[in-house]
Amino acid sequence: MQGFPQLGVGISYRPIWRQAVLAHREQLGCLEVIAEHYLRGLPEKYAELDQLRAAFPLLPHGIGLSFGTDAPLDAAHLRNIAQLVERIQPAWFSEHIAFTHVPGWHIGHLASLPFTHAAVDAVCRNIRRWRATVGVPLCLENIAYMVTLPGDLTEAQFLTEVVEREDCGLLLDLHNVYTNAMNHGYDATEFLAALPLHRVVQIHISGGHDEDGYRMDSHSTPTPEPVWELLRFTASRTSINAVIIEWDVQLPAFEVMQREVGRAQAILRGECDDVARHADRLGAIVH
């Protein structure tokens, strides 16, 4: 998306990789940090943040602002986010198009909104509240969901309404797209083609697992081949400012993350990466 810097490929940072990340900084274009991990004012966390910021462009990613709640954003949480943004001066901040709480009740996970015009209005009101407090561009992310709520819009129409009306960037999570396509029976590339891909600023890719006939967005395994194909599809149709590899549980050795980063970099360069070449050769042999 125009107006945003090109930051390349990075990872969602976890402290277990701290030394490896700093030792291999030339291989990473940026780091994503979970904003809520750095809001408590602990000196050691600020020191870690400052060390990372000296080596990389940092992209803070929020998980608790609850843009989809039909009530004002939590004022104290928003002020803390604004202080974090002031400290690290990121090119943009990202959050989810979801809700995590309503007044007096915290759900504990990202919950899907009904795809309705009323829900669009609620998200847009909170985006405007965000802009009144925080001074950097906002990118909003599509989520994975197990239940489709009744609505008068498709998911693609819903996402389009939000980012176009409020002039936001789109953080396109491709494993979420793949997960929803598997669980709800639609074509992932057709879904992507219906989005305003010119709004894509950042992409998330990750892996998950299958459980009881459902695809789970667990961020616990390498990126599966269909998600790499979705990255190729998207990269062939729009410029991408950053790609972040997510891995949240069962964290692997850093070498695994390096391989994921290298493959994403090859795709962004328009190259046929080693795994894809191997798959092509295998396909030729089989057929």
N, C-alpha and C positions, 0 to 999 in steps of 0.2 A: 504494500500500500504506500502511496506517495506520502512524503513528509515524515516517514519513519526511517531510522538508520538500518542498514543491512548489518546484522550481527552474526549471521551464520548459524552454526549448530552448537548446542551446548547440552547440559544435563540439568535436571532438577537436583540441586545440591543436597547431600547428606553429610553430616560431620565425619562419618566413618571414612569418607574418601578425601578428607581435607588435604592431607599431605600429598596424595597422588594427584589431586586436582592441581595443586600449586606446582608440583614437579612437572606436569604435562600441560602447562598453560597454553603453550603454542598450538596444541591440538584442539582447543576449545574456543569457540567464538564468544561465548557468554555463559552465564550461570543464571538459573532461576532459583530463587529462594522463597520459601514459604513465609509470607509476611508475618503470620501469627507466631512464628518461632522467634521473632525478634522484637516483640512488643513489650516485654516485661522489664526492660531497663537493666538487665543483669550485665555487669561490666564485661564478663568473659564473652557474652554473646555479642556485645557491641564491638569488642576487640576482634572477634572472628569476622564479623561483618565488614569492619574496616580493612582487614587483611584481604578479604576476598574482593572488595571494591577496588583496592589498589592494583589488583591483577586482572580483573575482568569487568566488562559491563554487567551489571546485575539487573535482573528482571524480577521484581517482587510479585508474588502470586498469592492472592487472598483466597481464603476458604471459609470466612465467617461473616462477611458483610451482609449476606442475604438480600441481594438486590431484588429478589422476587417477592419479598414480603410486602403486603399492601399496608405498609406503615413506614414512617420515616426510618432511615438507617440509624442504627444505634450511635448516638452522638459521641459517647466516650470512645467506642471502637474506631469510629471514623477519625477522631482527633489523633488517636495513636497511630493509625495508618498514615495520616498526613505528616506526623513527625518522622516516621520511618522514611517516607518518600523524600522529605526535606534532607534527611541524613545522607541518603545514597544517590539522590538525583537520577533516577532511572529514566530511560527513554519512554517507557510506558508502564502502567500497572494493569494487572489482569485479575479478573474475578469470574465467577460463574453466573450464568443465567439460571438461577435456582433459588430456593429458599432453604435456610437452615434453622430458622426460628421464627416464631411469632411472639408478640409481647407476652412475656412470662413463661414461655415454653420453648426449650431448645431441643431440636429433633436429634442432633448428633450426626447427621449426614446430609448430603446434598439431595434435596427432594425436587422432583420435576413440577413445573407449573402446568396448569391447563393452557392449551394453545388457543387463547381467546384474546379478543381486542382489549378486554378489561385487564388481563394480565400484562399485556403489552404496555398499557397506560401506567400500571403500577411500577413496572421496571423502569420506564422512562422518567417517572417522577423521581425515583431514587438516583438515576443517573444525573439528573439536574442537581439533586442535593449533593452528590459526590463532587460535581464540578464547582459548587459554591465553596467547597472546603479544601479540595486537593488540586494541585496545579499541574498535573501531568495527564497526558492522554490515557484513555481507558480502553482496554480490550476485553470483550466478554466471551465466555467459553460455553459451548454446547455441552450438555452432560449426558451420561448414560442413565437410562431409566428402565425400571422393570414394568411399570404400569403406565399405560396411556390414559390420561384423563380426558373426559369429553371436552371438545372445543370446536370453534368455528374456523380455525386455521390449521394448515399443516405445520409441522415443525419448521420446515424451510421457510414458509411464509412468516411464521412467528419470529424467527431469528432475523429475517430480512427487515421486518417492520421495526424491530428494536434498533438494529445498528444503523439503518438508513435514516430513521427519524431523528436519532440523537447523534449522528455522525461519529459513531464509535468504530474502532477496529474489531475484527473477529479473531478470537483465539479458537482455531479449529482443531478440536481433538479428534484425531482420525480413528483411534481405537474405540472411542465412544460411538462414532459413526458406525464402525464395523459391528460393535456390540449390539447397538439398536437394530441394525439391519438384520442381524442373525436372530435376535429375539422377537422382532416384530414383523419379519417377513417382507422386507422391501430391498430394492437394489441400491447399494451404497453409492455407486457412481451416479445414478440418476438423482439421488438426494444431493450429492455434491454439485451436480450441474444446475440444480435449482437454487443454489445459494448465490449471494452476491460475492463471488470469489475475489472481486477487486477489493473487497473489504478485509481480506485475510492479511493479518500482520504476523501472527505467530501460529505455529502448529505444535501440538503435542502428539507424540507417538509413544506407545507402550505396549505391553503384553498383558494377558489375562489368562483365564482358564475356563474350562467348561464344567458345569456342575448341574446335575439333575436336568439335563436337557436345555440349560440356559448358558449363555455366554456371560461371564462375570468380568467386570472391569477392575481387576484386582491389582494391577501394576506389579505383578509378581514374576513375570517370565519375559524372555526376549520378545521383541516385536514380531508378530506372525507375518507370514508372507502376504496375506491379503491387505494388511495395513501398509506394508511397503508399496504395494501396487496403488493404493489410494494416495500415498505421498507422490508417486510418479504422476498419477493422474492430475493431482492438484498443481504440482510444480510445472506441468506442461501447459497450464492454463492461466497461471498468475504468478507474479513475483512474490516470494515469501521472505519476510524480513528476519525471521528466526525460527529454528526448529529445536524443540527441547525433548530430550529423551527422559521419560518418567519411569522411576522404579521405586516403589515405596516399601515393600515387604520382601523378606527373603533376599536381602540386598546381595548382589553378586560381587565378585572381585572386580576391581576397577577396569581390568583388561576387557571384561565383557562390555562395559559401558563404552570403552574406546572403540570396540568393533561396531557397536550400534551407531556411534557418532560418525565413524568413517563411512559407513554405508549410507547414512543420510547425506553426508557431504558429497558423496559420489552422485547421488540422485539429483541433488540441487545443481551440480555441475553438468547434468545431462548425460552422465556416463552410465554405461551398463556395468553395474558393480559385479564383483566376483561371484556373489551368491546367485545373482540373476543369470550370469553367463553359465554357471554350472547348471542351473535349472533349465536354461535353453538347450544345453547339450543333452541333458537327461531326456527332455521332451523329444528331441530329434531321435535319440536312440529308441525310445519307447514307440514312437510313431513311425 
